[in-house]
Amino acid sequence: MAKIEVVIKHADMSEDMINIAIDSATQALQKHCIVGRNFGSYVTHETNYFVYFYLGQVAILLFKSG
């Protein structure tokens, strides 16, 4: 993935927490995520990059495509 410019508009947290947030967001942009209680789906995904699970009553579909 190409380097993305980070522009922080406002922050009220430690530098370490900011770095963790940026790293987490950067990783999240490399995947697709569907979250909900009631949805249908049909997706194409890369081999070994698909998981569908529940956290309590909330369904999570996480995959990488393209």
CHARMM internal coordinates of N, CA and C (Angstrom, degrees):
IC EDIT
DIST 1 N 1 CA 1.4473
DIST 1 CA 1 C 1.5200
ANGL 1 N 1 CA 1 C 108.49
DIST 1 C 2 N 1.3149
ANGL 1 CA 1 C 2 N 116.14
DIHE 1 N 1 CA 1 C 2 N 136.33
DIST 2 N 2 CA 1.4554
ANGL 1 C 2 N 2 CA 120.83
DIHE 1 CA 1 C 2 N 2 CA -179.82
DIST 2 CA 2 C 1.5284
ANGL 2 N 2 CA 2 C 110.35
DIHE 1 C 2 N 2 CA 2 C -66.51
DIST 2 C 3 N 1.3001
ANGL 2 CA 2 C 3 N 115.43
DIHE 2 N 2 CA 2 C 3 N 152.98
DIST 3 N 3 CA 1.4616
ANGL 2 C 3 N 3 CA 121.19
DIHE 2 CA 2 C 3 N 3 CA 178.71
DIST 3 CA 3 C 1.5235
ANGL 3 N 3 CA 3 C 109.15
DIHE 2 C 3 N 3 CA 3 C -66.24
DIST 3 C 4 N 1.3267
ANGL 3 CA 3 C 4 N 116.76
DIHE 3 N 3 CA 3 C 4 N 127.71
DIST 4 N 4 CA 1.4563
ANGL 3 C 4 N 4 CA 122.57
DIHE 3 CA 3 C 4 N 4 CA -179.37
DIST 4 CA 4 C 1.5191
ANGL 4 N 4 CA 4 C 108.75
DIHE 3 C 4 N 4 CA 4 C -105.26
DIST 4 C 5 N 1.3301
ANGL 4 CA 4 C 5 N 116.16
DIHE 4 N 4 CA 4 C 5 N 134.24
DIST 5 N 5 CA 1.4587
ANGL 4 C 5 N 5 CA 120.91
DIHE 4 CA 4 C 5 N 5 CA 178.37
DIST 5 CA 5 C 1.5277
ANGL 5 N 5 CA 5 C 109.43
DIHE 4 C 5 N 5 CA 5 C -70.75
DIST 5 C 6 N 1.3153
ANGL 5 CA 5 C 6 N 116.38
DIHE 5 N 5 CA 5 C 6 N 132.59
DIST 6 N 6 CA 1.4593
ANGL 5 C 6 N 6 CA 122.21
DIHE 5 CA 5 C 6 N 6 CA 177.74
DIST 6 CA 6 C 1.5215
ANGL 6 N 6 CA 6 C 108.22
DIHE 5 C 6 N 6 CA 6 C -103.13
DIST 6 C 7 N 1.3276
ANGL 6 CA 6 C 7 N 116.42
DIHE 6 N 6 CA 6 C 7 N 125.28
DIST 7 N 7 CA 1.4604
ANGL 6 C 7 N 7 CA 122.12
DIHE 6 CA 6 C 7 N 7 CA 177.44
DIST 7 CA 7 C 1.5244
ANGL 7 N 7 CA 7 C 107.20
DIHE 6 C 7 N 7 CA 7 C -122.19
DIST 7 C 8 N 1.3104
ANGL 7 CA 7 C 8 N 116.68
DIHE 7 N 7 CA 7 C 8 N 109.45
DIST 8 N 8 CA 1.4635
ANGL 7 C 8 N 8 CA 121.12
DIHE 7 CA 7 C 8 N 8 CA 179.59
DIST 8 CA 8 C 1.5210
ANGL 8 N 8 CA 8 C 107.70
DIHE 7 C 8 N 8 CA 8 C -89.08
DIST 8 C 9 N 1.3279
ANGL 8 CA 8 C 9 N 116.08
DIHE 8 N 8 CA 8 C 9 N 118.32
DIST 9 N 9 CA 1.4652
ANGL 8 C 9 N 9 CA 121.73
DIHE 8 CA 8 C 9 N 9 CA -178.86
DIST 9 CA 9 C 1.5219
ANGL 9 N 9 CA 9 C 111.63
DIHE 8 C 9 N 9 CA 9 C -83.06
DIST 9 C 10 N 1.3262
ANGL 9 CA 9 C 10 N 116.79
DIHE 9 N 9 CA 9 C 10 N -37.74
DIST 10 N 10 CA 1.4645
ANGL 9 C 10 N 10 CA 121.69
DIHE 9 CA 9 C 10 N 10 CA 179.65
DIST 10 CA 10 C 1.5242
ANGL 10 N 10 CA 10 C 107.67
DIHE 9 C 10 N 10 CA 10 C -161.66
DIST 10 C 11 N 1.3049
ANGL 10 CA 10 C 11 N 116.92
DIHE 10 N 10 CA 10 C 11 N 141.12
DIST 11 N 11 CA 1.4626
ANGL 10 C 11 N 11 CA 120.37
DIHE 10 CA 10 C 11 N 11 CA 178.47
DIST 11 CA 11 C 1.5200
ANGL 11 N 11 CA 11 C 110.00
DIHE 10 C 11 N 11 CA 11 C -146.22
DIST 11 C 12 N 1.3183
ANGL 11 CA 11 C 12 N 115.26
DIHE 11 N 11 CA 11 C 12 N 141.26
DIST 12 N 12 CA 1.4570
ANGL 11 C 12 N 12 CA 122.22
DIHE 11 CA 11 C 12 N 12 CA 174.07
DIST 12 CA 12 C 1.5239
ANGL 12 N 12 CA 12 C 107.33
DIHE 11 C 12 N 12 CA 12 C -135.34
DIST 12 C 13 N 1.3365
ANGL 12 CA 12 C 13 N 114.74
DIHE 12 N 12 CA 12 C 13 N 62.96
DIST 13 N 13 CA 1.4609
ANGL 12 C 13 N 13 CA 121.70
DIHE 12 CA 12 C 13 N 13 CA 178.21
DIST 13 CA 13 C 1.5187
ANGL 13 N 13 CA 13 C 108.33
DIHE 12 C 13 N 13 CA 13 C -158.33
DIST 13 C 14 N 1.3146
ANGL 13 CA 13 C 14 N 115.62
DIHE 13 N 13 CA 13 C 14 N 168.18
DIST 14 N 14 CA 1.4650
ANGL 13 C 14 N 14 CA 119.92
DIHE 13 CA 13 C 14 N 14 CA -177.83
DIST 14 CA 14 C 1.5274
ANGL 14 N 14 CA 14 C 110.91
DIHE 13 C 14 N 14 CA 14 C -68.16
DIST 14 C 15 N 1.3070
ANGL 14 CA 14 C 15 N 115.60
DIHE 14 N 14 CA 14 C 15 N 159.96
DIST 15 N 15 CA 1.4700
ANGL 14 C 15 N 15 CA 121.82
DIHE 14 CA 14 C 15 N 15 CA 177.79
DIST 15 CA 15 C 1.5331
ANGL 15 N 15 CA 15 C 110.89
DIHE 14 C 15 N 15 CA 15 C -59.81
DIST 15 C 16 N 1.3396
ANGL 15 CA 15 C 16 N 116.59
DIHE 15 N 15 CA 15 C 16 N -39.23
DIST 16 N 16 CA 1.4694
ANGL 15 C 16 N 16 CA 120.14
DIHE 15 CA 15 C 16 N 16 CA 177.59
DIST 16 CA 16 C 1.5250
ANGL 16 N 16 CA 16 C 111.33
DIHE 15 C 16 N 16 CA 16 C -61.44
DIST 16 C 17 N 1.3295
ANGL 16 CA 16 C 17 N 116.91
DIHE 16 N 16 CA 16 C 17 N -44.16
DIST 17 N 17 CA 1.4614
ANGL 16 C 17 N 17 CA 120.54
DIHE 16 CA 16 C 17 N 17 CA 179.46
DIST 17 CA 17 C 1.5252
ANGL 17 N 17 CA 17 C 111.08
DIHE 16 C 17 N 17 CA 17 C -65.63
DIST 17 C 18 N 1.3180
ANGL 17 CA 17 C 18 N 117.19
DIHE 17 N 17 CA 17 C 18 N -38.00
DIST 18 N 18 CA 1.4689
ANGL 17 C 18 N 18 CA 121.11
DIHE 17 CA 17 C 18 N 18 CA 177.02
DIST 18 CA 18 C 1.5221
ANGL 18 N 18 CA 18 C 109.93
DIHE 17 C 18 N 18 CA 18 C -61.71
DIST 18 C 19 N 1.3234
ANGL 18 CA 18 C 19 N 116.72
DIHE 18 N 18 CA 18 C 19 N -45.65
DIST 19 N 19 CA 1.4682
ANGL 18 C 19 N 19 CA 120.35
DIHE 18 CA 18 C 19 N 19 CA 179.69
DIST 19 CA 19 C 1.5290
ANGL 19 N 19 CA 19 C 111.67
DIHE 18 C 19 N 19 CA 19 C -62.86
DIST 19 C 20 N 1.3261
ANGL 19 CA 19 C 20 N 117.28
DIHE 19 N 19 CA 19 C 20 N -39.97
DIST 20 N 20 CA 1.4657
ANGL 19 C 20 N 20 CA 120.79
DIHE 19 CA 19 C 20 N 20 CA 177.39
DIST 20 CA 20 C 1.5273
ANGL 20 N 20 CA 20 C 109.96
DIHE 19 C 20 N 20 CA 20 C -64.11
DIST 20 C 21 N 1.3315
ANGL 20 CA 20 C 21 N 116.95
DIHE 20 N 20 CA 20 C 21 N -43.04
DIST 21 N 21 CA 1.4661
ANGL 20 C 21 N 21 CA 121.00
DIHE 20 CA 20 C 21 N 21 CA 179.29
DIST 21 CA 21 C 1.5246
ANGL 21 N 21 CA 21 C 111.18
DIHE 20 C 21 N 21 CA 21 C -62.08
DIST 21 C 22 N 1.3184
ANGL 21 CA 21 C 22 N 117.35
DIHE 21 N 21 CA 21 C 22 N -43.58
DIST 22 N 22 CA 1.4669
ANGL 21 C 22 N 22 CA 121.70
DIHE 21 CA 21 C 22 N 22 CA 179.28
DIST 22 CA 22 C 1.5222
ANGL 22 N 22 CA 22 C 110.40
DIHE 21 C 22 N 22 CA 22 C -65.08
DIST 22 C 23 N 1.3269
ANGL 22 CA 22 C 23 N 117.49
DIHE 22 N 22 CA 22 C 23 N -44.33
DIST 23 N 23 CA 1.4690
ANGL 22 C 23 N 23 CA 120.86
DIHE 22 CA 22 C 23 N 23 CA 178.13
DIST 23 CA 23 C 1.5294
ANGL 23 N 23 CA 23 C 111.29
DIHE 22 C 23 N 23 CA 23 C -61.62
DIST 23 C 24 N 1.3279
ANGL 23 CA 23 C 24 N 116.75
DIHE 23 N 23 CA 23 C 24 N -43.32
DIST 24 N 24 CA 1.4676
ANGL 23 C 24 N 24 CA 120.83
DIHE 23 CA 23 C 24 N 24 CA 179.74
DIST 24 CA 24 C 1.5233
ANGL 24 N 24 CA 24 C 111.13
DIHE 23 C 24 N 24 CA 24 C -63.60
DIST 24 C 25 N 1.3299
ANGL 24 CA 24 C 25 N 116.95
DIHE 24 N 24 CA 24 C 25 N -44.39
DIST 25 N 25 CA 1.4646
ANGL 24 C 25 N 25 CA 120.80
DIHE 24 CA 24 C 25 N 25 CA 179.58
DIST 25 CA 25 C 1.5256
ANGL 25 N 25 CA 25 C 110.99
DIHE 24 C 25 N 25 CA 25 C -64.85
DIST 25 C 26 N 1.3234
ANGL 25 CA 25 C 26 N 116.93
DIHE 25 N 25 CA 25 C 26 N -39.77
DIST 26 N 26 CA 1.4660
ANGL 25 C 26 N 26 CA 121.15
DIHE 25 CA 25 C 26 N 26 CA 178.93
DIST 26 CA 26 C 1.5230
ANGL 26 N 26 CA 26 C 110.58
DIHE 25 C 26 N 26 CA 26 C -62.89
DIST 26 C 27 N 1.3239
ANGL 26 CA 26 C 27 N 117.38
DIHE 26 N 26 CA 26 C 27 N -43.49
DIST 27 N 27 CA 1.4653
ANGL 26 C 27 N 27 CA 121.06
DIHE 26 CA 26 C 27 N 27 CA 177.56
DIST 27 CA 27 C 1.5229
ANGL 27 N 27 CA 27 C 111.02
DIHE 26 C 27 N 27 CA 27 C -65.50
DIST 27 C 28 N 1.3236
ANGL 27 CA 27 C 28 N 116.74
DIHE 27 N 27 CA 27 C 28 N -39.51
DIST 28 N 28 CA 1.4664
ANGL 27 C 28 N 28 CA 120.56
DIHE 27 CA 27 C 28 N 28 CA -178.89
DIST 28 CA 28 C 1.5234
ANGL 28 N 28 CA 28 C 111.63
DIHE 27 C 28 N 28 CA 28 C -63.46
DIST 28 C 29 N 1.3213
ANGL 28 CA 28 C 29 N 117.82
DIHE 28 N 28 CA 28 C 29 N -33.05
DIST 29 N 29 CA 1.4603
ANGL 28 C 29 N 29 CA 121.26
DIHE 28 CA 28 C 29 N 29 CA -179.93
DIST 29 CA 29 C 1.5227
ANGL 29 N 29 CA 29 C 112.41
DIHE 28 C 29 N 29 CA 29 C -67.97
DIST 29 C 30 N 1.3176
ANGL 29 CA 29 C 30 N 117.64
DIHE 29 N 29 CA 29 C 30 N -13.82
DIST 30 N 30 CA 1.4613
ANGL 29 C 30 N 30 CA 121.43
DIHE 29 CA 29 C 30 N 30 CA -179.82
DIST 30 CA 30 C 1.5283
ANGL 30 N 30 CA 30 C 112.17
DIHE 29 C 30 N 30 CA 30 C -88.19
DIST 30 C 31 N 1.3223
ANGL 30 CA 30 C 31 N 118.16
DIHE 30 N 30 CA 30 C 31 N -3.39
DIST 31 N 31 CA 1.4627
ANGL 30 C 31 N 31 CA 123.47
DIHE 30 CA 30 C 31 N 31 CA -178.64
DIST 31 CA 31 C 1.5310
ANGL 31 N 31 CA 31 C 109.18
DIHE 30 C 31 N 31 CA 31 C -128.93
DIST 31 C 32 N 1.3245
ANGL 31 CA 31 C 32 N 115.16
DIHE 31 N 31 CA 31 C 32 N 170.43
DIST 32 N 32 CA 1.4581
ANGL 31 C 32 N 32 CA 122.06
DIHE 31 CA 31 C 32 N 32 CA 173.21
DIST 32 CA 32 C 1.5207
ANGL 32 N 32 CA 32 C 106.91
DIHE 31 C 32 N 32 CA 32 C -113.69
DIST 32 C 33 N 1.3304
ANGL 32 CA 32 C 33 N 116.94
DIHE 32 N 32 CA 32 C 33 N 139.75
DIST 33 N 33 CA 1.4571
ANGL 32 C 33 N 33 CA 120.65
DIHE 32 CA 32 C 33 N 33 CA -177.59
DIST 33 CA 33 C 1.5250
ANGL 33 N 33 CA 33 C 109.90
DIHE 32 C 33 N 33 CA 33 C -137.07
DIST 33 C 34 N 1.3278
ANGL 33 CA 33 C 34 N 115.94
DIHE 33 N 33 CA 33 C 34 N 129.84
DIST 34 N 34 CA 1.4551
ANGL 33 C 34 N 34 CA 122.20
DIHE 33 CA 33 C 34 N 34 CA 174.92
DIST 34 CA 34 C 1.5206
ANGL 34 N 34 CA 34 C 106.44
DIHE 33 C 34 N 34 CA 34 C -118.98
DIST 34 C 35 N 1.3319
ANGL 34 CA 34 C 35 N 116.28
DIHE 34 N 34 CA 34 C 35 N 128.78
DIST 35 N 35 CA 1.4594
ANGL 34 C 35 N 35 CA 121.55
DIHE 34 CA 34 C 35 N 35 CA -178.11
DIST 35 CA 35 C 1.5233
ANGL 35 N 35 CA 35 C 108.42
DIHE 34 C 35 N 35 CA 35 C -128.45
DIST 35 C 36 N 1.3211
ANGL 35 CA 35 C 36 N 117.07
DIHE 35 N 35 CA 35 C 36 N 134.79
DIST 36 N 36 CA 1.4586
ANGL 35 C 36 N 36 CA 118.75
DIHE 35 CA 35 C 36 N 36 CA 177.11
DIST 36 CA 36 C 1.5075
ANGL 36 N 36 CA 36 C 112.55
DIHE 35 C 36 N 36 CA 36 C 176.59
DIST 36 C 37 N 1.3273
ANGL 36 CA 36 C 37 N 115.48
DIHE 36 N 36 CA 36 C 37 N 179.07
DIST 37 N 37 CA 1.4591
ANGL 36 C 37 N 37 CA 121.86
DIHE 36 CA 36 C 37 N 37 CA 178.82
DIST 37 CA 37 C 1.5221
ANGL 37 N 37 CA 37 C 111.80
DIHE 36 C 37 N 37 CA 37 C -102.46
DIST 37 C 38 N 1.3303
ANGL 37 CA 37 C 38 N 117.12
DIHE 37 N 37 CA 37 C 38 N -21.45
DIST 38 N 38 CA 1.4554
ANGL 37 C 38 N 38 CA 120.11
DIHE 37 CA 37 C 38 N 38 CA -176.04
DIST 38 CA 38 C 1.5246
ANGL 38 N 38 CA 38 C 108.81
DIHE 37 C 38 N 38 CA 38 C -153.19
DIST 38 C 39 N 1.3218
ANGL 38 CA 38 C 39 N 117.43
DIHE 38 N 38 CA 38 C 39 N 98.51
DIST 39 N 39 CA 1.4578
ANGL 38 C 39 N 39 CA 120.79
DIHE 38 CA 38 C 39 N 39 CA 178.50
DIST 39 CA 39 C 1.5200
ANGL 39 N 39 CA 39 C 109.95
DIHE 38 C 39 N 39 CA 39 C -151.56
DIST 39 C 40 N 1.3035
ANGL 39 CA 39 C 40 N 115.39
DIHE 39 N 39 CA 39 C 40 N 156.77
DIST 40 N 40 CA 1.4525
ANGL 39 C 40 N 40 CA 121.93
DIHE 39 CA 39 C 40 N 40 CA 173.00
DIST 40 CA 40 C 1.5141
ANGL 40 N 40 CA 40 C 108.04
DIHE 39 C 40 N 40 CA 40 C -112.83
DIST 40 C 41 N 1.3139
ANGL 40 CA 40 C 41 N 116.65
DIHE 40 N 40 CA 40 C 41 N 158.21
DIST 41 N 41 CA 1.4630
ANGL 40 C 41 N 41 CA 118.40
DIHE 40 CA 40 C 41 N 41 CA -179.75
DIST 41 CA 41 C 1.5176
ANGL 41 N 41 CA 41 C 111.03
DIHE 40 C 41 N 41 CA 41 C -155.47
DIST 41 C 42 N 1.3017
ANGL 41 CA 41 C 42 N 115.01
DIHE 41 N 41 CA 41 C 42 N 154.15
DIST 42 N 42 CA 1.4554
ANGL 41 C 42 N 42 CA 123.84
DIHE 41 CA 41 C 42 N 42 CA 170.53
DIST 42 CA 42 C 1.5145
ANGL 42 N 42 CA 42 C 104.91
DIHE 41 C 42 N 42 CA 42 C -146.75
DIST 42 C 43 N 1.3118
ANGL 42 CA 42 C 43 N 117.65
DIHE 42 N 42 CA 42 C 43 N 108.92
DIST 43 N 43 CA 1.4649
ANGL 42 C 43 N 43 CA 120.89
DIHE 42 CA 42 C 43 N 43 CA -174.51
DIST 43 CA 43 C 1.5205
ANGL 43 N 43 CA 43 C 110.56
DIHE 42 C 43 N 43 CA 43 C -127.85
DIST 43 C 44 N 1.3060
ANGL 43 CA 43 C 44 N 115.47
DIHE 43 N 43 CA 43 C 44 N 154.02
DIST 44 N 44 CA 1.4573
ANGL 43 C 44 N 44 CA 122.45
DIHE 43 CA 43 C 44 N 44 CA 170.60
DIST 44 CA 44 C 1.5191
ANGL 44 N 44 CA 44 C 106.72
DIHE 43 C 44 N 44 CA 44 C -103.23
DIST 44 C 45 N 1.3311
ANGL 44 CA 44 C 45 N 116.79
DIHE 44 N 44 CA 44 C 45 N 133.09
DIST 45 N 45 CA 1.4651
ANGL 44 C 45 N 45 CA 119.72
DIHE 44 CA 44 C 45 N 45 CA -176.34
DIST 45 CA 45 C 1.5182
ANGL 45 N 45 CA 45 C 110.04
DIHE 44 C 45 N 45 CA 45 C -137.21
DIST 45 C 46 N 1.3154
ANGL 45 CA 45 C 46 N 114.58
DIHE 45 N 45 CA 45 C 46 N 159.17
DIST 46 N 46 CA 1.4581
ANGL 45 C 46 N 46 CA 120.34
DIHE 45 CA 45 C 46 N 46 CA 175.01
DIST 46 CA 46 C 1.5291
ANGL 46 N 46 CA 46 C 109.10
DIHE 45 C 46 N 46 CA 46 C -70.97
DIST 46 C 47 N 1.3160
ANGL 46 CA 46 C 47 N 116.90
DIHE 46 N 46 CA 46 C 47 N 148.41
DIST 47 N 47 CA 1.4567
ANGL 46 C 47 N 47 CA 122.18
DIHE 46 CA 46 C 47 N 47 CA 178.28
DIST 47 CA 47 C 1.5284
ANGL 47 N 47 CA 47 C 110.19
DIHE 46 C 47 N 47 CA 47 C -56.93
DIST 47 C 48 N 1.3170
ANGL 47 CA 47 C 48 N 116.01
DIHE 47 N 47 CA 47 C 48 N 134.75
DIST 48 N 48 CA 1.4726
ANGL 47 C 48 N 48 CA 123.65
DIHE 47 CA 47 C 48 N 48 CA 178.93
DIST 48 CA 48 C 1.5260
ANGL 48 N 48 CA 48 C 113.86
DIHE 47 C 48 N 48 CA 48 C 69.90
DIST 48 C 49 N 1.3292
ANGL 48 CA 48 C 49 N 118.06
DIHE 48 N 48 CA 48 C 49 N 19.52
DIST 49 N 49 CA 1.4688
ANGL 48 C 49 N 49 CA 121.68
DIHE 48 CA 48 C 49 N 49 CA 179.07
DIST 49 CA 49 C 1.5245
ANGL 49 N 49 CA 49 C 110.78
DIHE 48 C 49 N 49 CA 49 C -131.38
DIST 49 C 50 N 1.3351
ANGL 49 CA 49 C 50 N 118.13
DIHE 49 N 49 CA 49 C 50 N 54.82
DIST 50 N 50 CA 1.4603
ANGL 49 C 50 N 50 CA 122.08
DIHE 49 CA 49 C 50 N 50 CA -179.57
DIST 50 CA 50 C 1.5196
ANGL 50 N 50 CA 50 C 109.39
DIHE 49 C 50 N 50 CA 50 C -148.84
DIST 50 C 51 N 1.3370
ANGL 50 CA 50 C 51 N 116.32
DIHE 50 N 50 CA 50 C 51 N 133.04
DIST 51 N 51 CA 1.4644
ANGL 50 C 51 N 51 CA 121.09
DIHE 50 CA 50 C 51 N 51 CA 173.14
DIST 51 CA 51 C 1.5303
ANGL 51 N 51 CA 51 C 108.07
DIHE 50 C 51 N 51 CA 51 C -148.64
DIST 51 C 52 N 1.3241
ANGL 51 CA 51 C 52 N 115.80
DIHE 51 N 51 CA 51 C 52 N 139.67
DIST 52 N 52 CA 1.4604
ANGL 51 C 52 N 52 CA 123.50
DIHE 51 CA 51 C 52 N 52 CA 177.37
DIST 52 CA 52 C 1.5220
ANGL 52 N 52 CA 52 C 106.66
DIHE 51 C 52 N 52 CA 52 C -131.05
DIST 52 C 53 N 1.3377
ANGL 52 CA 52 C 53 N 117.58
DIHE 52 N 52 CA 52 C 53 N 120.17
DIST 53 N 53 CA 1.4603
ANGL 52 C 53 N 53 CA 120.45
DIHE 52 CA 52 C 53 N 53 CA -176.13
DIST 53 CA 53 C 1.5216
ANGL 53 N 53 CA 53 C 110.39
DIHE 52 C 53 N 53 CA 53 C -151.60
DIST 53 C 54 N 1.3088
ANGL 53 CA 53 C 54 N 115.92
DIHE 53 N 53 CA 53 C 54 N 169.85
DIST 54 N 54 CA 1.4633
ANGL 53 C 54 N 54 CA 122.45
DIHE 53 CA 53 C 54 N 54 CA 177.34
DIST 54 CA 54 C 1.5174
ANGL 54 N 54 CA 54 C 110.22
DIHE 53 C 54 N 54 CA 54 C -113.44
DIST 54 C 55 N 1.3174
ANGL 54 CA 54 C 55 N 115.27
DIHE 54 N 54 CA 54 C 55 N 140.58
DIST 55 N 55 CA 1.4655
ANGL 54 C 55 N 55 CA 123.38
DIHE 54 CA 54 C 55 N 55 CA 167.15
DIST 55 CA 55 C 1.5231
ANGL 55 N 55 CA 55 C 104.76
DIHE 54 C 55 N 55 CA 55 C -113.94
DIST 55 C 56 N 1.3152
ANGL 55 CA 55 C 56 N 117.06
DIHE 55 N 55 CA 55 C 56 N 98.06
DIST 56 N 56 CA 1.4640
ANGL 55 C 56 N 56 CA 120.16
DIHE 55 CA 55 C 56 N 56 CA -173.02
DIST 56 CA 56 C 1.5175
ANGL 56 N 56 CA 56 C 109.27
DIHE 55 C 56 N 56 CA 56 C 64.42
DIST 56 C 57 N 1.3230
ANGL 56 CA 56 C 57 N 117.13
DIHE 56 N 56 CA 56 C 57 N -122.03
DIST 57 N 57 CA 1.4627
ANGL 56 C 57 N 57 CA 123.12
DIHE 56 CA 56 C 57 N 57 CA -179.14
DIST 57 CA 57 C 1.5239
ANGL 57 N 57 CA 57 C 113.36
DIHE 56 C 57 N 57 CA 57 C -92.52
DIST 57 C 58 N 1.3261
ANGL 57 CA 57 C 58 N 117.72
DIHE 57 N 57 CA 57 C 58 N -0.19
DIST 58 N 58 CA 1.4674
ANGL 57 C 58 N 58 CA 121.68
DIHE 57 CA 57 C 58 N 58 CA -175.13
DIST 58 CA 58 C 1.5247
ANGL 58 N 58 CA 58 C 110.31
DIHE 57 C 58 N 58 CA 58 C -103.12
DIST 58 C 59 N 1.3286
ANGL 58 CA 58 C 59 N 115.68
DIHE 58 N 58 CA 58 C 59 N 126.92
DIST 59 N 59 CA 1.4632
ANGL 58 C 59 N 59 CA 121.26
DIHE 58 CA 58 C 59 N 59 CA 178.07
DIST 59 CA 59 C 1.5250
ANGL 59 N 59 CA 59 C 109.74
DIHE 58 C 59 N 59 CA 59 C -87.83
DIST 59 C 60 N 1.3197
ANGL 59 CA 59 C 60 N 116.34
DIHE 59 N 59 CA 59 C 60 N 141.48
DIST 60 N 60 CA 1.4603
ANGL 59 C 60 N 60 CA 123.34
DIHE 59 CA 59 C 60 N 60 CA 178.89
DIST 60 CA 60 C 1.5249
ANGL 60 N 60 CA 60 C 107.97
DIHE 59 C 60 N 60 CA 60 C -125.42
DIST 60 C 61 N 1.3102
ANGL 60 CA 60 C 61 N 116.68
DIHE 60 N 60 CA 60 C 61 N 127.26
DIST 61 N 61 CA 1.4622
ANGL 60 C 61 N 61 CA 122.73
DIHE 60 CA 60 C 61 N 61 CA 174.10
DIST 61 CA 61 C 1.5186
ANGL 61 N 61 CA 61 C 106.35
DIHE 60 C 61 N 61 CA 61 C -121.00
DIST 61 C 62 N 1.3248
ANGL 61 CA 61 C 62 N 116.64
DIHE 61 N 61 CA 61 C 62 N 116.07
DIST 62 N 62 CA 1.4569
ANGL 61 C 62 N 62 CA 122.40
DIHE 61 CA 61 C 62 N 62 CA -175.68
DIST 62 CA 62 C 1.5174
ANGL 62 N 62 CA 62 C 108.27
DIHE 61 C 62 N 62 CA 62 C -125.21
DIST 62 C 63 N 1.3433
ANGL 62 CA 62 C 63 N 116.55
DIHE 62 N 62 CA 62 C 63 N 127.30
DIST 63 N 63 CA 1.4580
ANGL 62 C 63 N 63 CA 119.75
DIHE 62 CA 62 C 63 N 63 CA -178.09
DIST 63 CA 63 C 1.5201
ANGL 63 N 63 CA 63 C 111.02
DIHE 62 C 63 N 63 CA 63 C -154.80
DIST 63 C 64 N 1.3259
ANGL 63 CA 63 C 64 N 114.97
DIHE 63 N 63 CA 63 C 64 N 163.53
DIST 64 N 64 CA 1.4586
ANGL 63 C 64 N 64 CA 122.05
DIHE 63 CA 63 C 64 N 64 CA 176.57
DIST 64 CA 64 C 1.5190
ANGL 64 N 64 CA 64 C 107.51
DIHE 63 C 64 N 64 CA 64 C -118.27
DIST 64 C 65 N 1.3176
ANGL 64 CA 64 C 65 N 116.12
DIHE 64 N 64 CA 64 C 65 N 132.83
DIST 65 N 65 CA 1.4563
ANGL 64 C 65 N 65 CA 121.69
DIHE 64 CA 64 C 65 N 65 CA -178.33
DIST 65 CA 65 C 1.5187
ANGL 65 N 65 CA 65 C 109.36
DIHE 64 C 65 N 65 CA 65 C -140.02
DIST 65 C 66 N 1.3134
ANGL 65 CA 65 C 66 N 115.29
DIHE 65 N 65 CA 65 C 66 N 137.93
DIST 66 N 66 CA 1.4681
ANGL 65 C 66 N 66 CA 118.68
DIHE 65 CA 65 C 66 N 66 CA 176.00
DIST 66 CA 66 C 1.4283
ANGL 66 N 66 CA 66 C 111.29
DIHE 65 C 66 N 66 CA 66 C 88.79
END
COOR INIT
IC SEED 1 N 1 CA 1 C
IC BUILD
